[in-house]
Amino acid sequence: MAKKNKNLAKKEAIKGFSISSIYLVYAAIFWGYPFVWLFILVFSKWKFVGKPQFVGFKNITRVLSDPLFWKTVVNVFRFMLYYIPLVLLGAMLFAIALNKLKYGKTFVTLSFLVANVSSGVAYSIMFSNLFAVNGPVNRLLYNLFGVTIPWFSSPSLAMFSIALIVIWKFIGYYGLILYAGLSAIPESLYEAAELDGANGFTKFFKITLPLLNPSIVMVMVLAITLAFGIFTEPYMITGGGPMRSTLTPMMHMITTAFQRMDPTYAATMAVFVAGISFGMVWLVRKIMEREVDLV
């Protein structure tokens, strides 16, 4: 009997390995190999042809002393300063409103998700024309209040304007994540709180927000990851200007790799950006993440 069970377990192990081997091969080709190649490039000098030449820590010291790279990192933090609070607030309001709707939830959800599946190039061109110096928005402002706003031509406003556009794209997606969290909160908790005399303000801050913690942390992680990888909107709308106020690490890396023909330095910058992004995600989870029990 024991031998039969052992043979059965062995067959199951072989079957499991056979099924998972497809993914293991895929991961080795499309994840493992690029990771190893990236590690090689960080310590090498290479220009797309020939063999990489080992240069030690030269690329790392270049990154540490590159003011333009660190300016792009600061730009990302400026973007997050605008983007994360506003998109969290908007997504929360959207989730609460969707939770209270009795009819038309599917229509409202799809309407907001249209922005999320829209082409980045297409809506970047659309918004760049809408908010242009002589665009419809500025003409309306001038007719109503006699003022125009330099949305994309002012170094202090350009990143904020791009943040507003990205918020438009992702508010529905993040709102659905929060809506899923709201739907999982038992209604009995609110009923018990009402019996204890709790008002709406108390219920929101004592029940809703604490129990939405996993959803909020997930939205924060997605927002941070997006911020460090943003490319299309600033590239299409401002090209990194004015005065490099919207230049992002991704734009700087692509320019370095394919225009200046220096892929090894671009790869080193990518490692730094990934490390900073991971550190931000880890810090947010460490500070904000709480264990939540809905039972």
C-alpha positions in Angstrom: 0.0 0.0 0.0 2.8 2.4 0.9 4.6 1.6 -2.3 1.4 2.2 -4.3 1.0 5.6 -2.6 4.6 6.5 -3.3 4.3 5.6 -7.0 1.1 7.7 -7.2 2.8 10.7 -5.5 5.7 10.3 -8.0 3.3 10.3 -10.9 1.5 13.4 -9.6 4.9 15.2 -9.1 5.9 14.4 -12.7 2.6 15.6 -14.0 2.8 18.8 -12.0 6.4 19.4 -13.1 5.4 18.8 -16.8 2.6 21.4 -16.6 4.7 24.0 -14.8 7.7 23.4 -17.0 6.0 25.4 -19.8 6.0 28.5 -17.5 9.5 27.8 -16.2 10.8 27.8 -19.8 8.9 30.9 -20.6 10.2 32.6 -17.4 13.8 31.6 -18.2 13.6 33.0 -21.7 11.6 36.2 -21.2 12.6 37.0 -17.6 15.7 35.2 -16.6 17.8 35.9 -19.7 17.0 39.7 -19.8 17.8 39.9 -16.1 21.2 38.3 -16.5 21.9 40.5 -19.6 20.9 43.6 -17.6 23.3 42.6 -14.9 26.1 42.2 -17.5 25.3 45.6 -19.1 25.5 47.4 -15.8 29.2 46.5 -15.5 30.1 46.8 -19.2 30.5 49.3 -22.0 28.6 48.3 -25.2 27.0 50.0 -28.2 24.7 47.3 -29.6 27.4 45.7 -31.6 30.4 43.6 -30.7 31.2 42.2 -27.3 30.5 44.1 -24.0 33.7 45.4 -22.4 33.9 45.2 -18.6 34.3 48.6 -17.0 33.5 47.8 -13.3 31.5 50.4 -11.4 32.0 53.2 -13.9 28.3 53.2 -15.0 27.2 53.2 -11.4 29.4 56.2 -10.5 28.1 58.0 -13.6 24.5 57.6 -12.4 25.3 58.8 -8.9 26.9 61.9 -10.3 24.4 62.6 -13.1 22.3 65.7 -12.1 20.0 65.1 -15.1 19.1 61.6 -13.9 18.3 62.8 -10.4 16.3 65.7 -11.8 14.1 63.1 -13.6 13.7 61.2 -10.3 12.6 64.5 -8.6 10.1 65.0 -11.4 8.6 61.6 -10.7 8.2 62.6 -7.0 6.6 65.8 -8.1 4.2 63.9 -10.3 3.3 61.5 -7.4 2.7 64.5 -5.1 0.0 65.7 -7.5 -1.2 62.4 -8.8 -1.6 60.0 -5.8 -3.7 62.2 -3.5 -6.0 63.4 -6.3 -6.5 60.0 -8.0 -7.1 58.4 -4.6 -9.7 61.0 -3.7 -11.4 60.7 -7.2 -11.3 56.9 -7.1 -12.8 56.9 -3.6 -15.6 59.2 -4.6 -16.3 57.2 -7.8 -16.4 53.9 -5.7 -18.7 55.3 -3.1 -21.1 56.7 -5.8 -21.0 53.4 -7.7 -21.8 51.6 -4.5 -24.9 53.7 -4.0 -26.2 53.3 -7.5 -29.1 51.0 -7.9 -29.4 51.1 -11.7 -27.0 51.6 -14.6 -23.8 50.4 -12.7 -22.6 48.5 -15.8 -23.0 51.6 -18.0 -21.2 53.9 -15.6 -18.4 51.4 -15.1 -17.8 50.9 -18.8 -18.0 54.7 -19.4 -15.1 55.3 -16.9 -13.1 52.3 -18.2 -13.2 53.7 -21.8 -10.5 56.1 -20.6 -8.4 53.3 -19.3 -8.3 51.4 -22.6 -7.8 54.5 -24.7 -4.6 54.9 -26.7 -2.1 57.0 -24.8 -0.9 58.6 -28.0 -4.5 59.5 -29.0 -5.7 61.1 -25.8 -2.3 62.9 -25.3 -2.8 64.6 -28.7 -6.4 65.4 -27.7 -5.5 67.0 -24.4 -2.6 68.8 -25.8 -5.0 70.5 -28.3 -7.7 71.1 -25.6 -5.3 72.8 -23.2 -3.1 74.5 -25.7 -2.4 78.3 -25.3 -5.1 79.1 -27.9 -7.1 75.9 -27.2 -10.8 75.6 -26.3 -10.2 75.5 -22.5 -8.1 78.7 -22.5 -10.5 80.5 -24.9 -13.4 79.6 -22.5 -11.4 80.8 -19.5 -10.6 84.0 -21.3 -14.2 84.7 -22.3 -15.5 84.0 -18.7 -12.7 85.4 -16.5 -10.3 87.3 -18.9 -7.4 84.9 -18.1 -5.5 82.1 -19.7 -3.5 79.4 -18.0 -0.1 78.1 -19.4 -1.0 74.5 -18.8 2.0 73.0 -20.6 4.3 75.9 -21.1 4.9 76.8 -17.4 7.6 74.7 -15.6 5.5 74.9 -12.4 2.2 73.8 -14.1 3.3 71.3 -16.8 3.7 68.3 -14.5 0.5 69.1 -12.7 -1.3 69.3 -16.0 0.1 65.9 -17.1 -1.0 64.4 -13.7 -4.5 65.6 -14.3 -4.5 63.8 -17.7 -3.2 60.5 -16.2 -5.8 60.8 -13.4 -8.5 61.0 -16.1 -7.2 57.7 -17.5 -6.9 55.7 -14.3 -9.6 57.1 -12.0 -12.2 54.5 -13.2 -9.7 51.6 -12.9 -8.6 52.5 -9.4 -12.3 53.2 -8.5 -13.3 49.7 -9.4 -10.6 48.3 -7.1 -11.9 50.4 -4.3 -15.5 49.5 -5.2 -14.6 45.8 -5.0 -13.3 46.5 -1.5 -16.5 48.4 -0.5 -18.7 45.5 -1.8 -16.8 43.1 0.5 -17.7 45.0 3.7 -20.6 43.4 5.5 -23.6 45.7 5.8 -24.2 44.3 9.3 -21.2 46.4 10.5 -22.8 49.6 9.4 -26.2 48.6 11.0 -24.5 47.8 14.3 -22.7 51.1 14.2 -26.0 52.9 13.6 -27.5 51.2 16.6 -24.6 52.6 18.6 -25.4 56.1 17.4 -22.6 56.5 14.8 -23.1 59.1 12.1 -21.9 58.9 8.5 -18.6 60.6 9.3 -17.8 58.1 12.0 -18.8 55.1 9.9 -16.6 56.2 7.1 -13.5 56.7 9.2 -14.0 53.9 11.7 -15.3 51.2 9.4 -15.0 51.9 5.7 -11.4 53.3 5.6 -9.9 50.6 7.9 -11.5 47.8 6.0 -10.6 49.3 2.6 -6.9 49.2 3.6 -5.9 46.3 1.3 -7.6 48.0 -1.7 -6.0 51.4 -0.9 -2.6 49.9 -0.5 -3.0 48.1 -3.9 -4.0 51.4 -5.5 -1.0 53.1 -4.0 1.4 50.4 -5.3 -0.1 50.6 -8.8 0.1 54.4 -8.7 3.8 54.4 -7.6 4.7 51.8 -10.3 3.0 53.9 -12.9 4.7 57.0 -11.8 8.2 55.6 -12.3 7.3 54.2 -15.7 5.4 57.1 -17.1 6.5 58.0 -20.7 3.7 58.5 -23.3 2.0 61.6 -21.9 5.1 63.8 -21.1 6.8 62.6 -24.3 3.8 63.4 -26.6 2.6 66.6 -24.9 5.7 68.4 -23.6 8.7 66.3 -24.8 10.2 66.7 -21.3 10.0 70.5 -21.2 9.7 73.2 -20.4 13.1 73.4 -18.8 13.1 69.6 -18.4 10.4 70.0 -15.7 8.5 67.0 -17.2 11.4 64.8 -18.2 11.0 61.4 -16.7 13.5 58.6 -16.1 11.9 56.5 -18.9 12.3 59.3 -21.4 15.9 59.9 -20.3 16.7 56.2 -20.5 15.3 55.8 -24.0 17.1 58.9 -25.2 20.3 57.7 -23.7 20.0 54.2 -25.2 18.8 54.8 -28.7 19.8 58.4 -29.5 23.1 58.6 -27.7 23.8 54.9 -28.4 24.7 54.2 -24.8 22.5 51.2 -23.7 24.8 50.2 -20.8 24.3 53.5 -19.1 20.6 53.4 -19.7 20.5 49.9 -18.2 22.3 51.1 -15.1 19.7 53.9 -14.8 16.9 51.4 -15.1 18.4 49.4 -12.2 18.4 52.5 -10.0 14.9 53.4 -11.0 13.7 49.9 -10.2 15.4 50.1 -6.8 13.9 53.4 -5.9 10.5 52.2 -7.1 10.8 49.0 -5.0 11.9 51.1 -2.0 8.9 53.3 -2.3 6.5 50.4 -2.6 8.1 48.7 0.4 7.9 51.9 2.4 4.2 52.4 1.6 3.4 48.8 2.5 5.4 49.0 5.7 3.6 52.2 6.8 0.1 51.7 5.5 -0.6 48.0 5.2 -2.7 46.5 8.0 -4.2 43.0 8.5 -7.9 43.2 7.9 -10.5 40.6 8.9 -14.0 41.0 7.5 -15.4 38.1 9.4 
